[in-house]
Amino acid sequence: MSMLTPPGMGGKYRITGNRYPRMRRPRNRRRIVLASTAAVAALSVGGWGTLQLIDIFSGGSSANAAGSSAKGKGGTDCATDAKSGTRGGENTGGKSRELPEPGSIKVNVLNATDRSGLAKSIADKLKKRGFKIGDVANAPDEFDKKVENAGVLLGAPGKEGDTRLKVLGTHFTDVDTRFDDRKGDDVDFIIGKAYDKLADEKEAAKARTALGNPKPSSHSRGDCEK
């Protein structure tokens, strides 16, 4: 046995020159795979973090402004909510909308109070403001002496019915709006116990202007800014 033969090799490998057998531990494939996976994951996380920093300092993209970063309190989508109208998610896009003229709205004035002649007096005032007047009478039993506030605006459901009621509502304060199953396009004003007078004409005009030119809801804008 040569002096250069490693002990324990039993003479199987004989070194005769200047080349030596390399003694390596067998490669562990599992370790290699795990190490490669960890390296890839680390690079991915580092790249994602870099992109986030770039996005923060650049102010974010327009998609983010309308999407994930446009969430208000309670998960409200501010981009969508800012486009909604004054009621029920009606989409106006913040643009002016056409409103029916008072002359196209037929109003029934119904008295739910014990003050006689009040319905006729209100009907005359509404007529002077351009509304068409329908029935002038006592309110049905379901409302008679049961309306505590200034009154109830009642009409058919749907966008058109809702708009007619809103236009009429600009001439009153402290009134409720309700809907029934009527088929016609007339609306009711049911006089309540707290009724005092119609809204000032200038205030009614301002309210109509605001109704025709809705703005994004203040709570949505404030929550988004936060």
C-alpha positions in Angstrom: 0.0 0.0 0.0 1.3 3.4 -0.9 2.0 5.9 1.8 -0.4 8.2 0.0 -3.3 5.8 0.2 -5.8 7.1 2.6 -6.3 4.8 5.6 -9.3 2.6 5.5 -9.4 2.5 1.7 -8.1 -1.0 1.8 -6.0 -0.5 -1.2 -8.9 0.1 -3.4 -7.7 3.4 -4.4 -4.0 3.7 -5.1 -2.4 7.0 -5.7 0.3 6.8 -8.1 0.7 10.4 -9.3 -0.2 13.8 -8.2 -4.0 13.4 -8.5 -6.0 12.7 -5.3 -9.5 11.3 -4.9 -11.8 14.0 -3.6 -13.8 12.9 -0.6 -17.1 14.8 -0.6 -20.2 14.4 1.4 -23.2 13.4 -0.8 -25.3 16.3 -1.8 -28.6 16.8 0.0 -31.1 17.7 -2.7 -33.8 18.7 -0.2 -31.5 21.3 1.4 -30.6 22.7 -2.0 -34.3 23.0 -3.0 -35.2 24.7 0.3 -32.3 27.1 0.1 -33.3 28.0 -3.5 -36.9 28.6 -2.5 -35.9 30.8 0.4 -33.6 32.8 -1.8 -36.4 33.4 -4.3 -38.9 34.3 -1.6 -36.4 36.8 -0.1 -35.9 38.4 -3.5 -39.6 38.7 -4.1 -40.3 40.3 -0.7 -37.5 42.8 -1.3 -38.8 43.7 -4.8 -42.3 44.1 -3.5 -41.1 46.4 -0.7 -39.2 48.5 -3.2 -42.3 48.9 -5.3 -44.3 50.0 -2.3 -41.8 52.6 -1.4 -41.7 53.9 -5.0 -45.5 54.0 -5.0 -45.7 55.9 -1.7 -43.2 58.6 -2.7 -44.8 59.0 -6.1 -48.3 59.5 -4.7 -49.8 56.2 -6.0 -51.5 55.5 -9.3 -54.9 56.7 -10.3 -56.2 53.1 -10.0 -55.2 53.1 -6.3 -56.7 56.5 -5.7 -60.1 55.2 -6.9 -59.7 51.8 -5.5 -58.0 50.5 -2.4 -56.9 53.9 -1.1 -60.4 55.3 -1.7 -62.1 53.5 1.2 -63.8 55.5 3.9 -64.9 54.4 7.3 -66.9 51.2 7.5 -65.5 50.1 4.1 -67.3 52.7 2.1 -66.0 53.1 -1.4 -65.4 56.8 -1.6 -64.9 56.9 -5.4 -68.3 55.3 -5.8 -70.0 57.1 -3.0 -68.8 60.5 -4.2 -70.8 59.9 -7.4 -74.0 58.9 -5.7 -76.9 61.3 -5.4 -78.8 62.5 -2.3 -80.7 59.3 -1.8 -80.6 55.6 -2.3 -77.4 55.4 -4.4 -78.9 57.4 -7.2 -76.0 58.1 -9.6 -75.7 61.7 -10.7 -71.9 61.8 -11.2 -72.0 65.2 -9.4 -73.5 66.8 -12.5 -76.7 68.8 -12.6 -79.9 66.9 -13.2 -83.2 67.9 -14.7 -86.0 68.5 -12.2 -89.7 68.7 -12.9 -91.2 72.1 -12.9 -93.8 72.8 -10.2 -96.4 73.2 -12.9 -96.0 69.5 -13.8 -96.5 68.3 -10.2 -100.1 67.7 -9.1 -100.3 68.1 -5.3 -103.2 66.8 -3.1 -103.3 68.8 0.2 -104.8 66.7 3.0 -105.4 68.0 6.5 -104.5 65.6 9.4 -104.9 68.4 12.0 -107.9 69.8 13.8 -107.4 73.2 12.3 -110.1 73.8 9.8 -109.4 75.6 6.5 -105.7 74.9 6.7 -105.6 72.6 3.7 -107.3 75.3 1.5 -104.9 77.9 2.8 -101.8 75.8 2.0 -103.2 74.8 -1.4 -103.6 78.4 -2.4 -100.0 79.2 -1.4 -98.7 76.2 -3.4 -100.7 77.3 -6.4 -99.1 80.7 -6.3 -95.7 79.0 -6.3 -96.7 77.2 -9.5 -97.9 73.8 -8.4 -101.0 72.2 -9.8 -103.5 71.5 -7.1 -105.6 68.3 -6.9 -107.7 67.2 -4.0 -108.0 69.5 -1.0 -109.6 67.5 1.8 -109.1 65.8 5.2 -106.4 63.2 5.5 -107.5 59.5 5.7 -107.9 57.8 9.0 -104.4 56.3 9.1 -103.0 59.8 9.2 -105.7 61.8 10.9 -104.3 63.5 14.0 -101.4 61.1 13.9 -98.7 63.2 12.2 -96.7 64.9 14.9 -94.2 66.8 12.7 -94.9 69.4 10.0 -96.2 66.9 7.5 -95.8 63.9 5.3 -94.9 63.9 1.6 -96.5 60.8 0.0 -96.2 59.5 -3.6 -95.4 56.6 -5.9 -92.1 54.8 -5.5 -89.4 55.0 -8.1 -87.0 57.7 -9.4 -89.6 60.0 -10.9 -91.9 59.8 -7.9 -89.0 60.4 -5.6 -87.9 63.5 -7.6 -91.4 65.0 -7.6 -91.5 64.6 -3.8 -88.1 66.2 -3.4 -89.1 69.2 -5.5 -92.2 69.7 -3.4 -90.2 69.1 -0.2 -88.0 72.2 -0.9 -91.0 74.3 0.1 -91.4 72.7 3.6 -89.3 72.0 6.7 -89.5 69.0 9.1 -91.5 66.7 6.8 -91.2 63.0 6.2 -91.2 61.3 2.8 -93.0 58.1 2.2 -94.2 56.0 -0.7 -97.3 54.0 -1.4 -98.5 51.8 -4.3 -100.4 54.4 -6.3 -100.2 54.3 -10.0 -100.6 58.0 -10.8 -98.0 60.7 -10.8 -99.8 63.0 -8.2 -98.3 63.5 -4.8 -99.8 64.2 -1.4 -98.9 66.7 1.3 -100.4 65.6 4.5 -100.4 68.4 7.1 -99.1 67.6 10.5 -99.6 69.1 13.9 -96.2 71.0 13.9 -96.9 72.8 10.6 -96.4 76.5 10.8 -95.8 77.9 7.4 -94.2 77.2 4.0 -90.5 77.6 3.7 -89.4 81.1 2.5 -89.4 81.3 -1.3 -85.7 82.2 -1.4 -84.8 79.3 0.8 -86.9 77.0 -1.3 -85.2 78.3 -4.5 -81.8 77.6 -2.9 -82.9 74.1 -1.9 -84.0 73.4 -5.4 -80.7 74.6 -6.8 -78.8 72.3 -4.4 -81.1 69.4 -5.4 -80.4 70.0 -9.1 -76.7 70.3 -8.5 -75.7 67.6 -6.0 -72.2 67.5 -4.6 -70.3 64.6 -3.3 -71.4 63.7 0.3 -69.3 65.5 2.9 -68.7 62.4 5.0 -67.3 60.5 2.1 -64.8 63.2 1.2 -63.8 63.7 4.8 -63.3 60.0 5.5 -61.2 59.6 2.3 -59.0 62.4 3.2 -58.3 60.8 6.6 
